């Protein structure tokens, strides 16, 4: 495993982040794993040197945070041995204030997350989406208060438009509040629209990128076929993927398979190695429901692709409408 600073911050993270969305004991989704099923995967990640773990309050209605907290407490001797990230925004109840990025919801959200995680702080507290109903001044002020209270060490954001992220950073600068150090955005070989505005902005501002869905919800790993047949349990129960990716994207999938075949490697390793080679990318958020998924991700850190291979992987790309902001 290799370790990098998260953007210009002083926080050091492993170059693979294990996404904990797939783990939780309350979900009825077929591809979710219970704590006992997840434990061997998380244990192998720790053994491989992964120190960065990402969850969110809304994953499995809080059960993901509970499972994440218990597993990490059992697998690491000290709290400072790992970097823990969670997110806030989506509804966690039926109340009109139990959602969004208001002062009320964020103050309640961080305390609830800490209780579920079983810790007194998170290392990275992220806004899961942009709140169109709450003034950004209110959101940035309360996030600063969360940091000053010691409940979060750093702040991050997830998918939004570049102008929104620039507005938030400007507001923090204007009032001397805590800035975002990371952007968790939708970015992979078949969805590269972030290269137009968001990534140049983050590079200019020294913001680290932790892309979500680095394998396009399994598409780049061979989880789907052109005729729609699912290759995995998740692919058979993931309607969002059907909305996000199209038949044109299989031209990119074919390029990944070709390069991987010549190397004698799984396609997932090649797709992740491409992402890790892109400017600003610190740690892709990798979901794993099998130990082999984790092994592919870890191996990708040490895989260097040639300029010709990178060009071949990128050549079939077709522009997409903006996806992943809601």
C-alpha positions in Angstrom: 0.0 0.0 0.0 1.1 3.6 -0.6 0.0 6.6 1.3 -0.6 10.2 0.2 -1.7 13.5 1.7 -5.4 14.3 1.1 -5.0 17.4 -1.2 -2.9 20.1 0.5 -4.1 19.0 4.0 -1.8 17.3 6.5 -4.0 14.2 6.6 -2.3 11.1 5.2 -4.5 8.3 3.7 -4.0 5.0 2.0 -4.4 5.2 -1.8 -7.4 2.9 -1.5 -10.4 3.8 0.6 -12.7 1.0 1.5 -16.3 2.1 1.0 -18.5 0.6 3.7 -21.9 1.2 1.9 -22.3 -2.6 1.3 -22.1 -3.5 4.9 -25.1 -3.3 7.3 -27.4 -5.6 9.2 -30.7 -4.0 8.5 -30.9 -3.8 4.7 -33.1 -6.0 2.6 -30.9 -5.5 -0.5 -29.5 -8.8 -1.7 -26.0 -7.5 -2.2 -25.6 -6.1 1.3 -23.4 -8.0 3.7 -23.9 -8.5 7.4 -21.2 -7.7 9.9 -20.0 -11.3 10.1 -19.8 -11.5 6.3 -18.0 -8.2 6.0 -15.4 -8.9 8.7 -13.0 -11.1 6.5 -13.0 -8.4 3.8 -12.3 -5.5 6.2 -9.7 -7.6 8.0 -7.9 -8.3 4.7 -8.0 -4.6 3.9 -6.4 -3.8 7.2 -3.7 -6.5 6.6 -3.0 -5.0 3.2 -2.4 -1.6 4.7 -5.8 0.2 4.0 -6.3 2.9 6.6 -9.0 5.0 5.0 -12.7 4.0 5.4 -15.8 5.8 4.2 -19.4 5.5 5.2 -22.5 7.7 5.5 -25.3 8.1 7.9 -27.9 7.1 5.4 -26.2 3.9 4.3 -28.6 1.1 5.5 -30.3 3.7 7.8 -27.3 4.0 10.0 -26.5 0.3 10.2 -23.4 0.8 8.0 -22.0 3.3 10.6 -22.7 0.9 13.4 -20.9 -2.0 11.6 -18.1 0.2 10.5 -17.4 1.4 14.0 -17.4 -2.1 15.6 -15.2 -3.6 12.9 -12.6 -0.9 13.0 -12.5 -0.9 16.8 -11.8 -4.6 16.7 -9.2 -4.5 13.9 -7.1 -1.5 14.9 -5.4 -1.2 18.3 -5.6 2.6 18.4 -8.2 5.1 17.0 -5.5 7.2 15.4 -4.3 4.2 13.3 -7.1 4.7 10.7 -8.9 7.5 8.9 -12.7 7.5 9.3 -15.0 9.4 7.0 -18.8 9.8 7.0 -21.4 12.0 5.3 -24.5 14.0 6.1 -27.4 15.3 4.0 -30.0 12.6 3.1 -33.1 12.1 5.2 -32.7 10.0 8.3 -36.3 10.2 9.4 -39.7 11.6 8.5 -39.3 15.0 10.2 -39.1 18.1 8.0 -35.8 19.0 9.7 -34.3 15.5 9.6 -32.5 16.1 6.3 -30.4 18.6 4.3 -27.5 20.8 5.5 -29.2 23.1 8.0 -27.6 23.9 11.4 -30.3 21.8 13.1 -29.7 18.7 10.9 -25.9 18.9 10.9 -25.7 19.3 14.6 -28.0 16.4 15.2 -26.4 14.4 12.4 -22.8 14.6 13.6 -23.9 13.5 17.2 -26.0 10.6 15.8 -23.1 9.5 13.6 -20.6 9.6 16.4 -22.9 7.5 18.6 -23.4 4.9 15.9 -19.7 4.8 15.1 -18.7 4.6 18.7 -16.1 7.3 18.6 -15.7 10.9 19.7 -14.7 12.3 16.3 -14.5 11.5 12.6 -11.5 12.4 10.6 -13.4 13.6 7.5 -17.0 14.9 7.7 -18.5 15.3 4.3 -21.6 16.9 2.9 -23.2 14.2 0.8 -24.9 16.6 -1.7 -25.7 20.3 -2.2 -28.7 21.7 -0.3 -30.7 24.1 -2.5 -32.9 25.1 0.4 -30.3 26.1 3.1 -28.1 29.1 2.6 -24.5 28.0 2.1 -23.4 30.5 4.8 -25.4 28.6 7.3 -23.9 25.3 6.2 -20.3 26.5 6.2 -20.7 28.2 9.6 -22.1 25.1 11.3 -19.5 22.8 9.7 -16.8 25.1 11.1 -18.5 24.8 14.5 -18.3 21.0 14.2 -14.6 21.2 13.6 -14.0 23.7 16.4 -15.9 21.4 18.8 -13.5 18.6 17.9 -16.1 16.3 16.4 -14.4 16.4 13.0 -10.8 16.9 12.0 -11.4 17.9 8.3 -14.3 18.7 6.0 -15.1 17.2 2.6 -17.8 17.5 0.0 -19.4 15.1 -2.5 -21.0 15.5 -5.9 -22.1 19.0 -6.9 -21.5 21.6 -9.7 -18.1 23.3 -9.7 -19.7 26.8 -9.2 -21.4 25.5 -6.1 -18.1 24.1 -4.7 -16.3 27.4 -5.5 -19.1 29.3 -3.7 -18.7 27.2 -0.6 -14.9 27.6 -0.5 -15.2 31.3 -1.1 -17.6 31.6 1.8 -15.2 29.8 4.1 -12.4 32.1 3.0 -14.5 35.2 3.5 -15.4 34.5 7.1 -12.3 32.5 8.2 -14.2 29.3 8.4 -12.9 25.7 7.7 -12.5 24.9 4.0 -13.2 21.6 2.3 -10.0 19.6 1.8 -11.6 16.9 -0.4 -14.2 16.2 -3.1 -15.8 12.8 -3.4 -17.1 12.9 -7.0 -18.4 10.6 -9.6 -15.4 9.8 -11.8 -14.3 6.7 -13.7 -13.3 5.7 -17.2 -16.9 5.8 -18.6 -17.9 9.0 -16.8 -15.3 11.7 -17.2 -17.5 14.8 -17.2 -15.7 16.0 -14.0 -12.6 16.7 -16.1 -14.3 19.7 -17.6 -14.8 21.9 -14.5 -14.7 20.2 -11.1 -11.3 18.6 -11.4 -9.5 21.7 -12.7 -11.0 23.6 -9.8 -9.9 21.1 -7.3 -6.4 21.0 -8.7 -6.2 24.8 -8.5 -7.5 24.8 -4.9 -5.4 21.9 -3.7 -8.5 19.8 -3.0 -7.9 16.0 -3.0 -10.2 13.7 -5.1 -11.7 10.5 -3.7 -13.9 9.3 -6.6 -17.0 7.2 -5.9 -18.1 4.4 -8.2 -14.5 4.0 -9.7 -15.6 0.9 -11.5 -18.9 2.3 -12.7 -21.0 0.2 -10.4 -19.2 -2.9 -11.6 -19.5 -2.2 -15.4 -15.7 -1.8 -15.8 -15.1 -5.0 -13.8 -17.3 -7.1 -16.1 -20.5 -7.0 -13.9 -22.7 -6.3 -16.9 -23.0 -7.3 -20.5 -24.2 -5.5 -23.6 -27.4 -7.5 -23.7 -28.2 -6.5 -20.1 -27.4 -9.8 -18.4 -26.1 -9.2 -14.8 -22.8 -10.8 -14.0 -23.2 -10.2 -10.2 -25.9 -10.1 -7.6 -25.6 -6.3 -7.4 -25.8 -5.9 -11.1 -29.2 -7.7 -11.0 -30.5 -5.3 -8.3 -29.1 -1.9 -9.2 -31.6 0.2 -11.3 -29.5 3.3 -10.8 -26.7 1.8 -12.9 -29.2 1.3 -15.8 -29.9 5.1 -15.6 -26.3 6.2 -15.5 -24.6 4.1 -18.1 -25.5 3.3 -21.8 -24.7 0.9 -24.5 -22.0 3.3 -25.8 -20.0 2.8 -22.6 -19.3 -0.8 -23.6 -16.7 0.6 -26.1 -14.7 1.7 -23.1 -15.3 -1.6 -21.4 -13.9 -3.4 -24.4 -10.8 -1.3 -24.3 -10.3 -2.1 -20.6 -10.7 -5.8 -21.3 -8.2 -5.6 -24.2 -5.5 -4.0 -22.1 -6.2 -6.3 -19.2 -6.1 -9.3 -21.4 -2.7 -8.3 -22.8 -1.4 -7.9 -19.2 -3.0 -11.0 -17.9 -4.9 -9.0 -15.3 -8.5 -8.6 -14.2 -10.2 -5.6 -15.8 -10.9 -4.0 -12.4 -7.1 -3.6 -11.8 -6.6 -1.8 -15.1 -9.6 0.5 -14.6 -8.5 1.5 -11.1 -4.8 1.9 -12.2 -6.1 4.4 -14.8 -7.9 6.4 -12.1 -5.0 6.4 -9.7 -2.8 7.8 -12.5 -5.1 10.9 -13.0 -4.0 14.2 -11.5 -5.5 15.0 -8.1 -6.8 11.5 -7.4 -5.9 10.5 -3.9 -8.0 7.4 -3.1 -10.8 5.9 -5.0 -13.7 4.7 -2.8 -13.8 1.0 -3.5 -16.7 -1.2 -2.5 -16.0 -4.8 -1.9 -18.4 -7.7 -1.3 -15.7 -10.3 -1.9 -12.1 -10.5 -0.8 -11.0 -10.7 -4.5 -12.6 -7.3 -5.1 -10.3 -5.9 -2.3 -7.3 -7.7 -3.7 -7.8 -6.2 -7.2 -8.0 -2.7 -5.7 -4.8 -3.1 -3.6 -2.9 -4.5 -6.6 -3.9 -1.6 -8.7 -1.9 0.8 -6.5 1.3 -0.7 -7.9 0.2 -1.1 -11.5 1.7 1.5 -13.9 0.1 1.8 -17.3 2.0 2.9 -20.3 1.2 6.1 -22.2 -0.1 4.0 -25.1 -2.3 2.0 -22.8 -3.7 5.1 -21.2 -4.5 6.5 -24.6 -6.3 3.3 -25.7 -8.4 3.3 -22.6 -9.5 6.9 -23.1 -10.1 6.9 -26.8 -13.6 5.4 -26.9 -15.1 7.8 -24.4 -18.4 9.5 -25.2 -19.7 12.6 -23.4 -22.5 12.1 -20.8 -25.2 14.3 -19.3 -24.2 15.3 -15.8 -24.9 12.4 -13.5 -24.7 11.8 -9.8 -25.6 15.2 -8.3 -28.8 14.1 -6.7 
